[in-house]
Amino acid sequence: LQSICTKCREQMTQHFGGLIQILEQIDKFNLKPDPAKGLVKGAALIVSIMNKDQLEGAVSKVCELQIKPLANIMDAPRPEKIVKNSPSDPVIYLDRLSDVFRHVSPSNGCIPPNPQ
């Protein structure tokens, strides 16, 4: 999916809502960390070419999907041991969040709104 988002970014903007739905369920798919990060990177690449009026909301939504699990981890009773690459591992969400900021480059690809 990351490859599709990279090669077909303009066509994928119309499917961004569906990609967000996938990201909302990403931890239920039991993906390994790299494929899950690839989905987040793909979403970030699509966000990069969105209109300025869409950009803020899209970045916020993708970030929120990583921040909520982090907040849940922080609010939960401290586990005896954190299992690497499990939903209780804050590193996977921090990695995904950093990928959002690493791959969103609106100054390089943001499409200016059409003057009317």
N, C-alpha and C positions, 0 to 999 in steps of 0.2 A: 504494500500500500504506500510506503514511503516513496518507492520508485515511481508509482503512478502520480503521486502528488508532486514529485519533482518534475517529471516530464510533461504533465498535463495540468499545471497549476491553474491556468485560466479556466479550463473546463471544470475543474474540481471545486471552484468557488461556489458553484450552484449546488454542490453536494455537501457543503460544509456542515449543514445541520445534521445530516446523516453521520458524518464523521464525528461530530460531537456526541451523538448518541452511542457510537461505538466506544469513544473515550470514556463515557460515563460508566460503561460496563467492563472496561478493560481488565480490571482485577478479577472479574468472574471468569475470564477466559483461560486463566492459569497459563498465561504466556510467560516465557522467559523474559528477563529484563531487556535484552536488546531489541527483540521484536516490538515490545511495548513502547520502548523509547522511539522506535522507528515510526510508530503511529503518531506520537506526540510531535516528532520532527516534521512529519508530513503535514500535520495540522498547522504548525508554525510556518511552514513554507507557503501554505495557502493564505494564511493571515497576512503575510508580507505583501501580497499583491492586491489586497482588498482596498476599497475606497476608504479615504480617511474617516468618513462618518461611520464606517463599520469596524474599523480597526480596533478602537478602544474596547468595544464590547466583546469582540472576538478574542482579543488577548486576555481580557479579564476572565472570560468563560474557560479558556484552556488552562489558565493559571489556577482558577478556582477548583478545577477538577483534581489538581495536585495538592492544593493547600488544604482542602477539606480532610483528606485522609491523614495529613500531617497533624492537623488540629485534633483529630480523633485519637491519634497515637499519643499526643501530648496530654490529652484529657483522661485517657484510660489509666487504670492502675499500672504501675511499672511492672512489666513482665520479668520473670526471673532471668530469662535469656531471650535476646532478640534473634530470631531465625533469619539468616541472610536470605535476601531475595523473596521474603514472604510479605504479605500485607502488613505485618507488624514492623517491618524494616523501614525506617524513615529515609534511608539512603536512596531507595528506588524513587520515592516521590521528589526528593531534592534533585536527583539526577534529571528526572523528567522536567522539573521546573527550570533548571538551568538550561536544558535544551530549548525550551520555549524562548528564553531570552537570547540564546546563542543563535537561533535560526530565524527569528523575526527581525527583518531588516527593512522597515518601512521606508527609510530614506533612500534605499537602493531600488525598491520595486513598487512603492505605493502608487496606485493609479489615482491621479488627481480627479476630483469630481468634475462632471461635465458642466461647463458654464451654461446657464439657460437664461 
